[in-house]
Amino acid sequence: MFGNSRKPHLIEVSKLSSLIAEDVEMNGDLIFASGLRVDGLLHGKLIGKPGEGKARSLLVLSDKGRIEGSIRCYDAVINGTIEGDLEVEHFLELQANARVSGTIRYCQLQMDVGAIVDGQLIQRDSPQEGRKGDDKVVELAADKARSAS
């Protein structure tokens, strides 16, 4: 009676091989490969290593998770809080509880109702490109209001 109305998911399936649990607080930079789920607190840079073959870095930040520092990865699903810049080479999903304070660079973006961004959204032309001249800046209404004052 009802057809399958599910949209195809744009994130490559990656094994979440690492977890920062809800009761864990880490200080320092962290480099990960494949998939990482963050339910706890991380103070520092988070860097996804370029994958060999089909293994690409995937960050999943739960609604309980918080990262204070810059992030760079291939794909990301964000439902928690980030205080810092976020650079996603391929696909970024900001879920309803996502709170990001900082500049976001992405190639493809899905943003759910309720997600909050305090900063700039900059669309990259492709995962391989990222030069400043190739970026497309999206100015948020809040930024326009601040500029007008």
HUVEN-V890646 format. One record per helix or strand of 3 or more residues. SS is the DSSP state (alpha for helix, beta for strand). FROM is the first residue (numbers start at 1). LEN is the number of residues. If there is no record, write none. Layout:
# HUVEN-V890646
ss:SS from:FROM len:LEN
ss:SS from:FROM len:LEN
This chain:
# HUVEN-V890646
ss:beta from:16 len:5
ss:beta from:25 len:3
ss:beta from:30 len:3
ss:beta from:35 len:4
ss:beta from:41 len:3
ss:beta from:46 len:3
ss:beta from:58 len:4
ss:beta from:66 len:3
ss:beta from:71 len:8
ss:beta from:81 len:3
ss:beta from:86 len:9
ss:beta from:99 len:3
ss:beta from:104 len:3
ss:beta from:108 len:4
ss:beta from:116 len:3
ss:beta from:121 len:3
ss:alpha from:132 len:3
ss:beta from:136 len:3
ss:alpha from:141 len:8
